[in-house]
């Protein structure tokens, strides 16, 4: 097949949808085939929560504290309602695939934009190398909502912000995208009113159901956590455990349902991490605000700002769950759709990070828990790559050109416009 024919075949919507189906099928099956229960949260945690809510025994976030914002329970209940299709796990994978299909369809449109086709192939490649952790967690529900929200921000800021707000009330991380949108878009009022409006509706619903005392329980649940095993900050203690330093070890927290690390002065570091995260977010927000104030265009500002904020939430987080890597999909997909040349090195390195994540979890995760040198080295390499991605994203943000009234050109052959990213 000649180069021209190959490019046309890769641009074909039929080819894209075949790739979509194959990738989602492979990832779904890997959840069954790989070790260390990559689907564990779905049937061990989500299904019981859904059953308890349906039976009226306990509605997490309403009658008891919830580690996630309240809307996270909706897809869990939806999957329970569809479990007649083959069980709860299969129903969950169908819900995730259906949401991804909607966002994927909006992304590729008529298949005439090379940039959007490239973004679609990146999404598929990333999902494949990240593996089942990208499907069998609540984060998988928020990713397509975030993709849709970012794609619709320019032309439909109220709709885009509403989708991002809904995603935030499932898992907090899309709040970073709302902050980036508020700074980068000129129609800031629409973004703010929409996001606040959705939040007020959600809180009103929680209050109406009698759950005011647990409305923000997810905040306390997160701030009270220790250092999770996979977090970048945990590497110091993890290597001490590898070296056999007394008092440094990995353990399972039955309260948080995750593995954490312990060691000298760990409580002090735990107390410092939330303030450090707040400071890091504030620094990036101030940098983005300065660029916006000086006239940086939406096309050049939003993607690196959104990615920088998301990476800050990962790098400075004391929780380092492997599914956090799926958060990178939305901002990088948007960046490729708007300016694929500048983001190419970041996208390539992100694929490396995703691949290392799947190797660490679930493939060699048992070795990480046993603090074996090679698995811990692989986890360390993944965390280093993530830190490098943050540096690259912030560097790109610093280099965003400014100047009131200036707009960064977008190649017309890609058919991407400032006014809309969905045509």
Secondary structure, 3 states (H helix, E strand, C coil): CCHHHHHHHHHCHHHHHHHHHHHHHHHHHHHHHCCCCCCHHHHHHHHHHHHHHHHCCCCECCCECCCCCCCHHHHHHHHHHCHHHCCHHHHHHHHHHHHHHHHHHHHHCCCCCHHHHHHHHHHHHHHHHHCHHHCCCCHHHHHHHHHHHHHHCCCCHHHHHHHHHHHHCCCHHHHHHHHHHHHHCCCHHHHHHHHHHHHHHHHHHHHHCCCHHHCCHHHHHHHCCCCECCCHHHHHHHHHHHCCCCCCEEEEECCCCEEEEECCCHHHHHHHHHHHHHHHHHHHHHHHHHHHHCCCCHHHHHHHHHHHHHHHHHHCCCCCCHHHHHHHHHHHHHHHHHHHHHHHHHHHHHHHHHHHHHHHHHHCHHHHHCCCHHHHHHHHHHHHHHHHHHHHHHHHHHCCCCCCCCCCCCCHHHCCCCCCCCC
